[in-house]
């Protein structure tokens, strides 16, 4: 029997915002410790003393600590225990586990109640039987950058949510602008400068319909900064859309304009903050200046922001055995659906991995396909092969292909070159 296992203390911690329930056992399942401590610094120091006492009393030389990754509540205790100098002699390994995996394991305990102490027991037992397949906690090297990139995604999601909300009000005020066919739409982007100016500067569709073509052309040239190739045609489409739209009672004009203006102000403010975060991310990347970022930045279409989002979530590439495990971590895998002789043609992304990494990989893939011919051809091929959800499927498959490239570059510490080859990363790389 492996002597390391028999001399290991297995600790399970059920984390909450206020307190942590701790259960510890040896390799043979004997209970050695059970207590509740506060989820703060004094509580962590109390737990540390109990762990050292239990290890010394039972002549154990190794320590494995497992806990569920409970939002940000588990971060401090995991970092505290992993970086504690007092535990260094016991070779501590701290794991933050996917709650879904722990929940599935708990079901193997027949007729077990749902309590915090029993949850801690189940987590400790999960570690004891060797079910952990993830890498240990590696500290906070990338945590500052991760906070920036995750905040950026949070803002992007809020922008998307606000744009979805405002569409209902836009439809009420100017129905054809929201739902007209592409060929009949005056603006390709509903949230472009000219479209927004039309929604805010005109009180109602009657005002647009009653404005002369010459005045509309002047308006569009001014708001569009003379970027329309055929402003007269755009003015005619705009006037036609106004005439075809539903008419509203005059009492609704001011309330609708106020709600649309409020949403547009929110969108504008959020997009401004996104730009500020992009600058902060670029600055943070230059400060870190690691080879991993240089490898990611060498791919055509991946800039500092996307590279930061990807590297901040991957952190140490050596914790992944192969590119498939990296794809699984990102949730870029597909479940097979088969029964008897039937095999489903339509399968779905698992989306059970790291949503932040998946987002940045998908965004990076969308950019790479526009800058690299190989990826453009691959995207086009998959787009034409798909029967449903063409863009989403093609983009997801392109991101899956990108995962293979990123894994190879990071594992081999190499740069991607335009001729689809790789070069070794030099000692000094110029700033991106």
Secondary structure, DSSP 8 states (H G I E B T S, - for coil): --HHHHTEEEEEEEE-SSEEEEEEE-TT--EEEEEEEESSHHHHHHHHHHHHHHHHHTT--EEEEEEE--TTTTHHHHHHHHT-GGGGGGTEEEEEE-HHHHHHHHTTSTT----HHHHHHHHHHHHHTT---S-----STTHHHHHHHHHHHHHHHHHHHHHHHHHHHHHHH-HHHHH--GGG-S-S-TTSHHHHHHHHH-SSHHHHHHS-HHHHHHHHHHHTTT--TTHHHHHHHHHHHHHHS----THHHHHHHHHHHHHHHHHHHHHHHHHHHHHHHHHHHHHH--HHHHHHHTSTT--HHHHHHHHHHH--GGG-SSHHHHHHHHT--B---EETTEE-S---B---S-HHHHHHHHHHHHHHTTT-HHHHHHHHHHHHH-SSSHHHHHHHHHHHHHHHHHHHHHHHTEEE-TTS-EEE--SS----
